[in-house]
Amino acid sequence: MIELEFLGGAHTVTGSKHLVRTSRATVLLDCGLFQGHRAEANRRNRSLPVEVTRLDAVVLSHAHLDHSGALPVLTHAGYRGPIYTTPATRDLCVPMLEDAANLQEADARHIARLIARGVDLDPVTPLFGRDDVVAALAAMVGVPYHRPHPIAPGITLSFLDAGHVLGSAIVVLDIVDGDQRGRLAFTGDLGRPGMPILRDPEIPDGVSWLISESTYGDRTHPPIAQSHDALAATIRRTAARGGKVVIPAFALERAQELLFALSLLRGRGAIPAIPIYVDSPLATKITDVFRLHPDCYDDHAFELLQRGAPFDFAGLTYTSDVEASKAIDASPEPAVIIAGSGMCEGGRVLHHLRTMVGDARHTIAIVGFQAEHTLGRRIAERRGEVRIFGLLHELVAEVAVLEGFSAHADQ
């Protein structure tokens, strides 16, 4: 009998984990981190709802941490089997998972220092370390799109392009179990047709059972060109009053989509020639991976890449060290700053927000989903005060919520 069990990513948008069982095999689809309130996330992420010794294979749809981030937890628990994914996803997981391990270690050290000063907090132990990341990466097997590959007794895997982020895949499993057979399709996260850089999502055929995301099944996004125009208008009015636009952005895909948009806007003179900074070491590394995989691009993006755009253009600077990051805030000139994290829960964007949140000249542009209990959500809701680095700040800066940049399929 073919069975399906939802272990995460159902009735929520994070922690994707789905278990497929037959009489001969057990396969896990995705192994993502639950993201949300710190205590609940810690509890959920430390408890794997699956026995790793029973797994024959793991299939990863794409590199976002809510789909891939618990893979090192899996290897830490003893999983030594294969992890099947696309070549681009495998390459993206290197900086993504390494960064996740580094952030956890830094967070644990920070909490330890606070405890040493007498703050009443519970110690934090990282979910996983670099050795667990290395084990997960070593287990990854790159399977190109459209190439059927047996992964367990009676189960053959194929990947179709999901058009969501670089390397994202619709997982198609052809399953035979005794006299029962069928095709299971798991969309992972689906992209939107007509978006820049990536090809449109493909459509599997002959599907017996479908697991589909529905993050934005209740709405229709505005056309991407309209979102580009809204971004341009935000930049123009902020620059006119001498301010900076800080954009909290996910390092994977959103940062690259923004660069694509800014390159087009700069090229047609729709925005002033002010400096544009990518102030995220992770986004910089991921952009390097994008340059390695033009095989995932649509025709227009491929042509632009051949000419050097959209990830390198006049006025664009990738900052690496902390001092260069601080210099951006110290400069009096208008600028656009793309910085992580996308939900304002960590990273360099917090330092920019601390500097700019109380100044009406500046703008905070929200271009991605903001989960409950995050600083990004409180800014998007335009709360009167927001807490940054433990201190309350009055929210005086303009807040521009640009919803059309979503990489998720809509209604």
NORGIQUI-V88173 format. One record per helix or strand of 3 or more residues. SS is the DSSP state (helix for helix, strand for strand). FROM is the first residue (numbers start at 1). LEN is the number of residues. Records with the same first field share a line. If there is no record, write none. Layout:
SS=FROM-LEN, FROM-LEN
//
This chain:
strand=3-6, 17-5, 26-4, 57-3, 82-4, 140-3, 149-4, 155-7, 169-9, 180-7, 209-3, 244-5, 275-5, 316-3, 335-5, 363-4, 385-4, 391-4, 398-4
helix=38-9, 52-3, 65-4, 71-6, 87-30, 130-10, 224-17, 254-14, 281-12, 294-3, 299-8, 322-9, 349-8, 375-6, 403-3
//
